[in-house]
Structures are given as structure tokens and as C-alpha cells.
């Protein structure tokens, strides 16, 4: 780690070398917050990736340009705690092998205008999205550096720049081939050599006049510091297909913009996002060059919400903009185009994309290229990094300290140094043009989402939908993708077979990604159809995909996941659909039966442990770092109460329970009972230990409300040897009226039989061979075998696939499963007393 090890050690001496230079606005902000006494929290978000985890990283696939890097592991629990607390300021430490940590000092910022919205080509009504947490600041000890970090529910991205370190990128790595995705694997590296391999072919002509001395030396913004340039982004369909959902596109654009906005902040210019418009259907943009795509954008987009706008796409290369478009009377003159890159080979490459976006916006704000013959007060060039100059002036060569944003220096050995920003002259020109603008509005933005008082609604914590409301019936589709999104599509048609809404295909290898779409439909009957062109559905061979369509009263209209080519069906709304009050999850008291419930993994890579259903199906046992969930739709109201009994004989880090609407662990939604880690809601963190049952009654609705689709259970212990266990019984949910007498949980001493032991009468129930390919034999005591005994097979989403009487089997106690695809299933045997359930797997060559 030559560069990262040696150079980072020099940072302690930087203040002595740079004390004579004036502080940047970012450095001034950090100093001011410290002077106010603001506490900079120190979350431990990253650790060095252990040697044992490096097999999950495609190190051999890293591009040869990436020579100096650190491999890091994201601490998921600490991330969720940080999101919950949303501190105003923090010091983030990035560890390294054989060197001091890289520390960055950051303050939270807001990227959004007061009327910010996200819309799509399918949904003109603004869509509710989570906007993340965004921070800016400096590398500790270097007041001339730039640091940005954006934090989302499952991802962190960062960009750190200084003259000594270059442009360091912090981003998530893809898994090595043949391994499941690991959300916690990250890389920190200098991507200037990578950026040098990516060609910025900017099509903006340098045909403007030379700048005046006043423009070239404009130091002050000269207007209200609260005025902002509002930027409208339009995102092409290729980016949507790659990211897989509206929320993922929003995360990507806002994280990118945080890094772009930091560059403008250091020029004393405020830029904010006013709108993100996403093409989730085919877009009208098909040009093969940046100029053609800008022309199509200008012809199509006749008005937009913002002072300047930019189309983002993977198509073509480079970018193009209209020079000095700010406040231009014609809409077309206020637009630009940027061709961005998702990654370079296998690594995230942020700095090149940041440069392209900032560069093209810089043209709109008045700056020409630094190799244009318009600078220095005598119509000469600032640098010659392009290899030529625009005009008749001589080539001044390459700047030794590195290039600036409006240059082509990324294609040379000196590179572009983000800590130099736009440079003195282009920065002065942009400040001059912004200062004289007459179309800008005050920023007056609300504070960013998050904080010590989290939102009441776990599924919709931000409300950026404006005043738009559905005058008909609101219907929500929640689609969880499998690994083969390109095979998946869906549509909603009316009774005249007119397609009203449609979606897909989606990106490949996005298993677990959740796509949500909201529709507004009039009273009447409709047909929802979901298709899989390969005939294997979206569950369960290549991921736990599923779909659920619900109305505003939380009534399920259609759901599933395990099908062949097609699923769905008719549903009716309004008077045609009958009544449903949608209250509290659909019952006076919901009792959880572990013997019949489908228990699945929760928490993505956090779940490394095992579970058992014990004591005749009455008790759920978790151990060895397990996070599990039962899929169930429940509308949490202010009156919702969760009752249960909890037991543990070995303390781990986090033992608890909660509701959620996705598979990522959540600090704010977890009620902790026991454990060494102060994580989650601690109001019920009072289990005494000692292997005794303790009853809990949690008024969940006093802490959060909203629609949930699962109840999760935790026995977390990330630290080796991953000890700890959690037992849960008598789990019930009601709306404040109680459930009457307690369920029978068996003896207070918990037995430890294997998965599936249920009642004494069928305690010897077993199935073999397991795994199997075609047939499954049921091993039952002769006294239990009855021709009327029922055998049922379910998939892991709870869908009934096979139901037969024992007398209907192909031979004595043999069940034919040849028609089922590979995957994991549940077989349920009911002899008339109490049922027993076993898991089995189908594997084929």
C-alpha cells in the first residue's frame, strides 16, 4: 500500500505547509462547527476486510490501473445505528493495513430544494423516496482537501481529494464469480489512473468571447448566500435498467450530486437538486453521439423544474452543454448532456462521472475550457492538457500541480485534482455569472431526512410527494426481484384490454432488490399479469422473488412468486370490489404458529446463523448470529401491540424482534431485549438472563406505524465464535384489545429437538432422501399411517403446491416431486391431531 501508507502519514505536517493559504468554504464550515462546540461523532463504519473474507472479492479481476488500494468491510449494524441517529457532524475513520487511519471530518448537508420531487415516465405523480444522508467536509489536517460521504440504507459511497492523496474513491465491490453478493465488501483507492483511461470528449464549442478582467477576478458571490442554482436531472432508461429500481437510481444520482455540489460549494456557489425524472419505460433518446442526444433532449423537454437541466445516460461518451445557459429565455439553452460510467471494469469509478457532470454544468454556468484562448486577460489558455488550444494562442503545457474541472488534464499524467476545484479564473467567471443571474430563488430547503426522532412510518420516512393526491383508488405493487430480472415483466389492463401500467424487464443479478410502483385507478375491475419468459417464475431457484399488489386499505389483491410463465389475476376496486376497512392487519388477535409459518432469512449478509422450531412447534430458536423473519402483511396502527415471551441461555450482542418492509436490518425498528451491544430501541432491554422466560408487551404503534410485510427475530453476534441463542414463544399481535388466555408454550424448560418435531403422535416423522431429485419417502410409524392423513407441499413463500391423501401417493408413503423445480420446500403431514413440518431440497444434475 505504498501511496496510501506513506502519504497518509504526512498529513500531520500539512497545516504547517498550508497555514498561509486561506481556508476553503468547506474547511471554514468545519472550523465554525467546532467553534460552536458541535460534537463530531465517531462511528466505526469500516474495518479491514479479514483475510478469510477476501475470497469473496474478485481481486484478480481488479483493473491493472488499480495498484494501491485497501479492502474494507462495512459494519452493517453500525451503519443502521448511524442512519437512525443521523448526526449533524461526524469524524469517519477508514482503517488501513500498516498505516494510520484516514480520518475525514464531515457535516451533514441538504441537497434538495423545498419542492424537490422524484417522478417517472410511468408515474407523473411524485414518488415517495428515501433521500439518504449526505455529508461534506475535509480530510482531517488538510484544510485544502475535499471529502464527501453519502449514506443509504444498504450502501456508503465517498470521495476524498487532496494534492497529496489524489482522488480516493470509497465504493462497494461486486462479488467474485460464483459467489453470492456480499454487501459489506468495499474498496478505497486512488482512481486517477482509472479516470485517465476514460475519455471525456466534450462537445461544447469554445466559441465565446474572451473574459474581462472583472470576470476573471470576481471574488465574492455578491448576492444573498441563500440563493441557489436549482438543477433538474433526467435519467435515461439504460441507467434505470442497470440499477433496477427508482430508489436505487435516486440513491445513485443524489450520491453523485453530493460530490458535484461539494466542488461548487468550495467556489461559494450553492447548487441543489429540484427534481429527478426517471425513464422507467423506453426513453425517446437514441442518439449515438453526445450532440445528437442533447438535441433530442432539447427537442423533447420543453419545460422543466429548475434553472438548469442535465440528461444522464450510459449512451454515447463525454458530454455537451450550451455555454452560459443560466437564466436564458429559451428552455433548450439551459440544458446539457452527460454520458456517465457505472464502473470501470470491476471497481466503482466516481471521480470521472463527477468530473463530467460538474464540467457540463460549468459550461451552463458560463465557463469555457481551460485550453480555450479566452483567459489571463490576454486571450490565452490556462493549460494545454487537451494537446491543443481552442483559438490561435500557444500551448502553455501541463500544470505541475494537476488540472481543474474545466480542463482535459485527466487524460495526462498530471490528472485532475478535485481539491483545486475549478481554479481561480473559471471559478471567478462562474461566480460572476451566478451573481448576475435574475432567475434564481432562495434555497429555503427543509432539513434533510433523519435525526434523533425517526419518522413514524417505517416504509415511508420521507414525504417529498408535494400536494399531488390520487382522486381514485391507490394501488401499490411491491416486486422483489430474483437474479434474472430481464425475464420479468408485468402489466395492468382494464376491462377493455387497454394496458394502463407496465414494468420490466429489469436488470440482471439484482436478487432481493425491491421495486415499488404506485398506481391511481378508477372504480372497476382490472387484470394484473406478471410474466417470466423462461418459465421459472421469480422464486425460488434464483432468489426469493415475490410480488404483492395491495390497495390503500392494505387489502392484498394479488400475490405470489413461485409460478412458471405467468401469474396474477383479476381484481376489483371501489364499489366493484366490496368493502374492507383495512384495520390493524386483518384480525382481532393474530397468533404466530411457528409449526406452519415460513421462516426465512432476514438481514441479507447479517444472517449467518440457524433456526429450529422446537417444543412441538411452539417455540422458535435462533443461534449463531441469526436474523430470521416470517413473511406477513400487517398494517401497524397507533394501537398495535406485540406480545411474546423471550428466553435465552447464552448472551450474544443483540437479541430482539420487530417489524419491517424489506430485508435490511433496521436500528429504528428493532426492539432489543438482551445483549452486549447498545443497538436498536432499548426501551425493553431488560432481560435478566439465566434461562428464564420473560413476557413482553410492546405497544409498537407508539414507536412506529405503517405497512410491514414481515416480523423479524434477532440473535446477533458478529464476533467469533458467534455464541448466543434466542427463544421466542406465544407471539401475538393485536390492536389493543388483548388476546385472552396465553397460548400453550410447553414446559418452561425448552427442549432441543430438530427442525420439524411437532407432536408426540408424529414425532418420528421424517423424509428421505434429502436432498432428492424425483421422489420423497415419508418415514412414519405404522400406527400413525392412515389413508386419510394429509400430505401438503409448500414453497418458501407459503404457496400450496401439492396436496394429497396418504392413499393417493404413487406407492406406499412415496411422494412424487418430479414436477417441482430445484429449490427448498416444506412438507406438512397431518394425521388428524397436530401437523408436523419438515424441510427438504430438490437438486438435479
N, C-alpha and C positions, 0 to 999 in steps of 0.2 A: 504494500500500500504506500508506495513511495510519495506520491503527491499528497495524498490525504494524511499521511503520517507526519511528514516533515513540515509541510507548510502550515498545518493547523497549529503546530507548536509555536509558530512565530507570531500568532495573533496577540499574544500578551504584549508585544513590543509595538503594535500598531498605533496606539494612542500617542506615543512619543513621536512617531514619524508623521502623524496626520493632525496634530493638535493645532497647527497653524491654519488649516483649511476650515472653512465654515461648515457647519453641520448641515446635512441634508434634512428635508422636512420629515422623513421617516425617523432619523436619529433625534430630531428635535421633539417629536411626539413621544418617543421612548423616554427621553430625559424629562419631559414635562410630567409624564405619568409617575415617574419615580419621585419627582419633587412633590407631587401631590400626596405621596405616601401610599400609592396603589401597590398592593401585594402582587408579585409575579409568581403565580402558582407553578409548580414543577412536576407535572405529570410524567410518569415513566411509560411513554407510549411504545418505545422500541428497545429491544435487546439484540445483542449479536446473535445471528442465526446459528444455533448449535451445529456441530459437525454432522450429527445424525440427521438433521433436517435438510442438509444440502443436497441430498439425493432427490428431493422434490423440486429442485431448481435446475432449470436447463442451462447450467453453467457452460457446457460445451457449445451451446447454441448462441452464447453472447457474441455480438459482433466484435471483430478484431480491434475496432477502434476503442472499445471499452477495455482499457488496460488497468485502470485504477478504480477500484470500487469497494464498497462494503456491502455485505449481505446482512439484512436485518430482519427481525421477527416482530410483527405487530402484536402488542399485548391487548387483546380484544376487550377484556374486562375493563382495563384502564381507559380504553377508548370510549366505551359506553358511559363510564363514570364522567369523563370529561364532557361528553355531549350533554349529559344531564345537567352538569353544573355550569357549563358554558361560561367560563371565567372571562372577565374583562381583559385580563392580561395573563401571560404565561411565559415561562422560560422552557423551551423544548431542548432536551439533550439527546443527541444522536451518537450512540457509542461507537467505538472503533477498536479494532484489534491493534494493540501496540501503540496507541496514541491517546491523547486526551480527547474527551468527547467534543463534538461540535455543538456549541450552545447558541441558540437563537432567541432573542428577546422580542416578544410579539404583543401587539394589542389587537383587540377584536374590532373589525370594521364592518360597515354595512355597504353592500354593493348595489342596492336596489332603490329605484325611485318609489315615490309614495304610491304610484299607480301601477307598479310592476305586475306583470301577468305572464303566464305561460299559456299559449294556445297551440292547437294543432290543426292540420288541414282537415281532419275529421271532426274536430270539436271547436267551433268558433267561440263557444262559451269558455272562459278561463278555467284552467285545470288547477286543482289544489296540488301543490308540490312542497316537499321539504327543500329548503334552500341551503342547508348546511351551515357550518361555522367557518368564518374566514378571518384570518389574522395576517398582519403585516408588521414588519419591524426591521431589525438589523441583526447581523452576526455579532454576538457579544464581543466587545472590544474593538470593533471596526465601525466607526460612525459613518463611513462612506459606503458601506455594504447595503445590500437589499436582501430581505428574507420574506417569503410568503408561505403560508400554510393554509390549506383548505381541508376541512374535516367533514366527512359524511358518515352515514350510518355504518358502512362497511369498507370505507376507504379513506386514506390520507394521501394527499399529494403536496409536494413542496418544491420550491425553487429558491436557491440561495446563491447570491452572486457577490464576488469581491474581486479586486485586482489580483489578489494572491491566489484565491481558490478557483477562479474561473466561474462557470455556471454549473452549480451542483444540482442535480435532479434527484428528488426522492419520489419513488413511484413503485407501484405494485408490479411484481413479476408474474408471468404466466407459469403454469406448472410444466415440468418436463414431460415429454411424450409418454403416454401410457399411465400417467398418474392422475389421481383426482386433483381438482383445483385446491390450492391452499391459499386462503385469503390473507394469511399473515406474512407471506414472503415478500420482502421489499429489497430494493437496491438503491444505494446512494452513490452517484458517480458524476464526474465532470463530463458533460455531453457536448462540449465544444468540438471535439474531433468528430462526433456523430453529426452535429449540425453542419460541419464543413462538407459532408458528403451529400447534403440535401440542397438542391439548387433553388434559390429564390430568384425567379425570373419575373421581376416586377414590370408590368406593362404600363405603368403610369409614366407619361412623357414628361420630360423636364423642359417644357416649353414656356414656363412662366418667366416673368421679368426678374432681374436681379433685385435683391433685397436692399432696403435703405439702411443707413447706419442706425436709425432709431429702432427699426425692426430687429436688427442683429444684436442690439444691446439692451433689449427690453427685459428688465429685471423683475418688475413687480407685475402681478396679475391685474392690478388696477381696478378691480371690481369686487363686489361682495364675495367673500371667500365661500359663502354658502351656495353660490351659483354652480350648477353642474351641467356638463355636456351629457345628455341622455342618449344612450346607444341602443339601437334596435338590432337584434341578431335574428337572422333567418337561417335555419339549419336544414340542409338538404337531406333527402330520404336515405342516401347511402350511409350517412352518419347514424341516422335512426336505426337502420337495419343492423349496423355493426354493434351499437350499444344495446339495442334490444328493448328499450322502453323509454317513455317520456321522462321518467325520473332519472334514469342513467344519463340521458342526453343533457338534462338540466344540470346535473352534477358536473358533467364534463365542461359545459360552457361556463358555468359560474366559477369553477376552479381555474379555468383558463383566464377568465376575465379578472379574477383577483390578481393574478400575476401581471397582466397587462396594466391594470389600474395602478399597481404599485409604481410602475415606471412613470406614469403620468403624475402620480402624487408627488414624486420627487422633483417634478417640474412645476409644482404649485398649481396643478390643474386637476380639478375634480371631474371624474367620469363615472357614471353609474349606468346600470342596465335598466332600461324602461320596459323591454318586452323580449321574450324568446318565442319565436314562431317556429314550430317543428313540422316538417313534412313527414307525417306518418303514413301517407299514401304516396304514390308516384308523383314526383315534382315536375314542373314544366321546364326544368333546367337540364339540358342535354348537350351543351356545347363542349367542344374538345379543347378549347383554349380559355385562358382567363378572360380575355377580351370578349369572346363570344358569350361566356357565362354572365359577365357583368351586363352586357347588352340585353340578354334575356331577363335578367333580374330587373333592370331599369324599365323594360317594356311591360313586365308583369306587375311589379309593385308600384302602384300609382299613388299610394299614401302609406304612411307608417307612423307608429307611436315612438317618436324620438327626434333628436336634432340631426343625427347621422345614423346610417344603417350599414350593415355588412352581411353578406351571404357567406356562410361557411359550408364547405363541401370537400370531399375527398377527390373530386374530379379535377382534371387538368393539373396545373402546377403553378406555383408562385401566387401572384395576386395583382390587383389593379384597382385604382380608385380615381375619382375626379379630384383634381387639385383645387384646394380652397373651397370645399363644398359646404362648409358650415354656414347655416342661415341662407343658403342660396334659395331664390324664389322657386326654382324648379326641383321637383322631387328627385328626378333622375340624377341631378348633380350632387345629391347628398348621399350617394350610395357607393359601396365598394364591394370587392370580392376577395376572399382569402381561401386558397387551397391549403388545407391543413393535413397533417400526418397523424395517424393514431399512434403508431410506434415506429421505431427504426429497427428492423429485424425483430428481435425479441425483447427490446428494452423500451420503456417509456421515453419519449423524446419531447419534452415540454418546451425547451428554450427555443427551438426552431419555430414551433407553432406560435408561441408568444411573440416572437420577433415578427412573423408575417402579419399577425393581427394588429399589433401595435404599429408596425410600419405603414400598413394601408390606412389605418385610422389617422396616422400622422400626416399622410397626404391630404386627407379630407380637411384636416385642421391647418393646412397651409404650408407644410414643409416639402421641399423638393429633395432629391437625393443629394448626399454629401459629395458625390462626384460630379454634380452639375456645376456649371460655371456661373454661379449666382451668389457666391459667398464672399466673405472677407472684406466687403465694402468696395472691392475692385473687380467683381465678377470673375473670381477664380474658384477653384474647387477646394474643399476641405481635405479630401483624400482621393486616392486613385485605386481603391480596393477592387473596383469593377474591372480594372485593367485598361480603362479608357476614361475619358471625361465627356460629359454632355455639353458640347459647345466648343469653342476654339481655344480654351485655355490649356496650359500644360498640365501634365500628370504630376501631382505632388508626392506620389508614392504612398506607402502604407504607414499608418501611425503606430509607433512602437508600443504604445500603451493599450492598443486594441481599438476596434471600431465602435461606432454608436448605432442606434436603432435605424436611422435612415441611410445607413451605408450598406455596402456589399461585402464588408470585411469578413463575414462568416465563411466565405469561400477561400480565404487566405490563411496563412499561418498565424496571423495576429488575432483572428477571431473577433467576435463582438462581445464586449464587456458590458453586461447589463448595469453594473454599478456606475458606469459612465453615463447611463441614460441616453438622452437624445443629443447630448453635447451642448456646449454653450450657445452656439448660433442657432441650430434648429430649435432648441428649447425656447430661445428668446422669440423666434418667429411664431411658434405655436402660442406662446403666452400672449403675444401681441394680437394675434387673430382672435383668440378666445376673449380677450379683454374688450375688444371692439364689437363682439357679437351682440346682436339685438334680439335674438330668438330664444335665449336660454332662460331657464326657470330656476327657482330656488330648489336646492336638493330636498330639504324638508322631509327626509325619509324617516320612517319608524325604525326603532332599534331592530337589529337582526333577531331572528328567532332564537329561542333557548333562554337560559337563565336559571336562577335558583328556584323559580316557580315554574315547573314544566307545564305544558299545555294539558288541559283536561282530557282531550281526545287522543287516545294512543294512535289512532290511524290517520288523523288529520291535524297535526300540531300547528300548521301554519294556515292562515286564511288569506290567500292572495287572489281570491276569485272576484274581487270587485263587487259590483252590485248586481251582476247577472244572476238570474234565477230561472229555474225550469218552470214553465207555466203548465206543463202536463205531468207525466209520470217519470220520475227519475229512476233509471235502471243502471246498475253498476256491474260490470264484468271484471272479475279478478281471475287472471290467467297466469298460472305458474308454468314456465316453460320446461321442457326436457332438453336434452343435448342436441336435438335435431330440429331446431326452430324453423329452418327452411321448408320443412314438410307441413308445417302447421298454418292453417288459415281459418277464418270464421266469418260469418255474416249474419245480419238480422234482416229479415224480409217481412213486408206487410202482407195482408191477405190478397193483394194483387200481384204478389211475387216481385215487388219492386224492392231492390236492395237499398236499405236505409243506412246501414252502417256495416263496415267490414274491417278486417285487420289481418296482418300477416302477409307474406311469410316473415319470419323473424330470423335473427342471427343464429348461427351455429354455435354449439358448445357454450350455451348460456343456461345450463340446467339450474333451476332454483330461482332464476330471475322472475320477478313478479311484474306483470303488465296490468295496469288498471285503466279501464275506459268507462266513461260516464255518458249515458245517452238520455235524451229527453223524448219521450214517446207519448202520443195521444192515447186516449182510451181506445181499447180494441184488442185484437188478438194478433200475435206475431209468431214467427218461427225463427229460432236460433239454431244454427248449424255450425259445428266445428268439424274440420276435415283434417285427416292425416294422409298425405298422398302415398305413404309407404305401407299403410295398413297396420301399424303397430301402436296407434294411439299416442298419448303423451305420458303414459305411465304403464309399466314400471321398469322396463328393461334398460332405459337410458336416462333415468332420472325420475324423480317423484313429481311429474307434472300433473296438473289438475286445472279444472275450471269451475267457477261458480258464478251464476247470474242471479242477482238479487234486486228486489225493488226497494223503494225508500222506506218501507216498513220492515225491512230486513227479512222478508219472505224469500226463500230460495225458489227461483223459477226454473233453474236447470243446473245440474252439476254432474261432475264425473271426471274421468281421466283415463281409465282403462277401457279402451274400445279398439276397434280395428280401423276402419276407414272413416267412419262418420258417427257423430253423437249429437245430442241436443234434443230439440223438440219444440212443441207449441207452448206458448204462454199467453195469458190474457191479463190486461190491466184495466183499472178503473171499474166501472160497473160490470164490464165483461169478465172481470177477474174475481169478483166476490170480495168479501171483507176480510181484513186481517189487521189487528191492532198493533202487531209487531212489538209487543211489550216484552221486555226482560228476557229474551232468549227462548220464549215459547213454552212456558210451563210454570206452575206454582213452585215446584221444587224439582230440580234436576239432580239425580243421583248418579254418580260415576261408577260404572260397573267395569272394573279392570279386566274381568274374565272375557268380556265381549268387545271391549274397546280396542281400536287400532292404535298401538303405541309406536311412535316413530321418532326419528332423530330430530333434534332441535338445536339451534345454535351453530349450524354449519361446522367448521373445524373445531369449535369448542367442545363438541360432543365426542369424547373418546372412550366412554365407559359403557357399561352393560346394565340391563334391567332384568328383573324377574317378576312374574305375577305369582304371589305365594299365598299361603293360608286360604286354600280353596277359592282363589280368585278375588279375595277381599283386600289384599294388600299389594301395593306396588313398591318394589325395592329397587333402588338405584345404587350403584357403586362405581368406584374407579373413574372419577371425572366424567360423570354422565349428565347430559341435558336431554330430556325426553319430553314429548308432547302428545296430547290427544287432540286430534282434529275435531273441532266442534264450532258451530256458529253460535255466537251469543252476543246480544246487544246489551252492553254494560250500561245500566242506568244509574242515576244517583242513589237508587235504593238497593242495588245489587250487593249481596253478601255471599262470601265464600267461606264455608265451614269445612274443617278437616281435623284429623288427628295426625300428629307427626311423632316420629321415633327415630333415634339414632344411637348406635353403639360405638361409632368412631367419627370424630370430628374432622371435617375437611375444611375448605376455605369458604364455600357458600352453599348453604342448604336452604331451599326456598321454593316458591311457587308463584305463578302469575298468569295473566292473560296476554296474548299478543296477536298481531295480524300478519306477521311474517316470521321468517326462520332465523332472524338475527337476535341475539340476546340483547336485552334492554335493561339498563340500570334502573330507569324510572318505573318499570313495570314489574320488577321482581320484589316480592315480599320475602325478606330474609328471616329465618328462624334461628340459625345456628351457624357457626363457622368462624374462622380466624380472620377473615378479610372483611373490612368495613365497606361493604359494597351492596348497592340496592337500597330499597326502603327498609329502614332499621326500626320502624315502629313496633315490630313484633319479634325483634332479635333478642329473645329471652328464653330459649330452650335451655333447661338446666343440665342436659347431658345425663349420663348414667343409664341409658337404655330404658327409659320410661315413656309411656305415651303422654303427649300433651295436646289438649284440644285448643284449636284456634278458631275464632270467628272474626273474619276480616271484612269490614264494610268497604269493599273495593270501590264502589261508586263515590266514596268520599275522596278517593285519591285520583281516579281517572275514569272516564266514561268513553263510550264509542263502540264500534263494531269490532269484535275479535273473532278469529277463526280457529284458535287453539288455546288449550290450557296446558301450561308447561310446568315441569318439575325439575329441580336442580339438585345435583350432588357434585359440586365443582371442587376440583383440587388439581390445578395445573402442575403443581410441584411434585417431583418424584419423591416417593413411589406411588403417588396418586391415591393415597388412602382416603377413607371416609365412606359412609353409607347413609342413605336416606330411605325411610319407610313412610308411606302415606296410606291412610285408610279413611273410610267414612267421608269421602269428599263429596260435598253437596253445594249446590248453588241455588239461591232463592232471592226473591225481591222484597225481603224484609219481614215476610210473614212466618219464617221458620219452616222446618221440615218435619216437625213431630218428633217421634222417638228416634234414637240413633240406629243406624244400621248395625247389623252384627258384624263385628270385625274379627271374630275369633278370639282366641286367648290373648292375653296381654303379652305373652312370650311369643315372639314371631318365629315361625318355622322357616326352614330354608329349603323347601323342595324346588325342583327345577321348573322352568317355564312350562305352564300348561297344566300342572296338577290342580285339580279342581275339587271334586267331591270324593268321599270315600268310595262310592259305588263305581266310579270310573278312574280311580287313582292310578290304575295301571295302563291307562290309555296311552298308546304310543303309535308312531307311524314310521315306516321304513320301506325301501331305502330312502335316506335323506342326506344329501340331495338325490333326486330321482330324475328320470328323463320322460317316462311314459306312464308308469303305474305306481300307485302308492298302496301299501298294505296297512290295514288298521289292525293293531295288536290289542285285542280286547279279551278279558276273562270270559270264558264260555257262559258263565252265569249272567253276564251283562248283555250278551248279544241278543237282540230282539229284532224281528223282521220290521218292526215299526220304528226302530231307532232312526234318528235323522242325522244325515251327514251333509254338512254345508261347507263350501269353499268360498272364501272371500279374498279379494286383493287387499293391498295395504291401505287403500283409501276407503275400505269398508263396503265396496260393491260386491253383491252376491253374484257369484259366477256359476256355481254348481249346487244343486240341492237334490238329494236322493234319499230314499229309504234304504235301510241296510239290505233289504231283499232285492233291491234293484241293481246292486253292484254287479260288475261283469263276472265275478266269481266270488267265492267266499271271502268277504271282508277286503276285496280288492277294488280300488277306485281308479278309473281310467282318467288321467290328466293330460293325455297326449294333445288335446286341442288347446291347451293353455301355452302362452309364450313363456320364455325363460323369465325368471324372477322369483320373488319371495311371496308366499301366500300364507293364509291362516286356514286351518281345517278345524271345524267345530263339530263335536259329537254330542248328541243329546239323547239320552236313554229314557227321558221322561222325568228324571229327578232334577239334577242341575247339570248344565252343559260343561264340557271341558274343551279347551282350545290348545292346539299345537301349531307351531310354525313349521313350514317346510319350503324347500327351494327346488326349482326346476332348472336343471342345467343340461345342455346338449352340446355335442361337438359342433 
